[in-house]
Amino acid sequence: MPFTVNDVQDLTRVLTLHPEWLAEVRRLVLTAELLALPDLIRELVEAQTRSEARLDRLEAAVVELVEAQTRSEARLDRFEKRLDQIDGRLGNLVGRDLEHKYRDNVAAYFGTWLWPARAVDSSELRDDLEQRLDRTQTNDVLLLDLIVRGTARRLPDKPEIWLAIEVSAVIDRADVARVLKRAALLRQAGYRAVPVVAGDALTLGAEEELGSAPIIVLRDGQSQGWEAALASA
């Protein structure tokens, strides 16, 4: 027969007196899925705990990788700086060697166009330059790698030419801009100065900087720009 309110109250009292009957009542009242829910929740909690532990290990591994990568990048930066220093020193050595080559072989490199072509010791110019330029400008001119003077063979009746020369293993934009400036200062001081860049190679920036400027280029044993440069001097 169906339970009445009093019957339920009676059942409650009976279950209170006999708690061991609760499991049987649950089995009768609840579905199998609901009965299994506590075990399922416990399994989920355990799985979540394992996942969090794995995630912690993964995060630790990622941190170690990041730290290792940071150390590797720092080492690479130091290596690149060291390599740049070596490249710079090597470039300076090659540049100085080229300077000596052009200075020691002035007649071979410049004698075809100037005669007699001879290298000028910068100390010969200091007194005269200081009377015509300020100290900063004078020092700038005297920092030229090489100065060569001589009369243009095709213009023997004209005043002698002064070649303002910058030498670099790889001629870049800065070399071109610098020699143009220093040659202009020499002209300002009253010399028929012609800018010259000399080296083994030319960067794209240097070629762009050259443009249509009247400048002589000596590269890998070949020269160009003599006629235009001498005509504009």
Helices and strands as residue ranges (DSSP letters): H 5-17, G 19-21, H 22-29, H 32-104, H 106-110, E 114-119, H 123-132, H 135-142, E 146-152, E 161-167, E 170-171, H 173-188, E 193-199, E 201-202, H 204-210, E 216-219, E 222-224, H 226-232
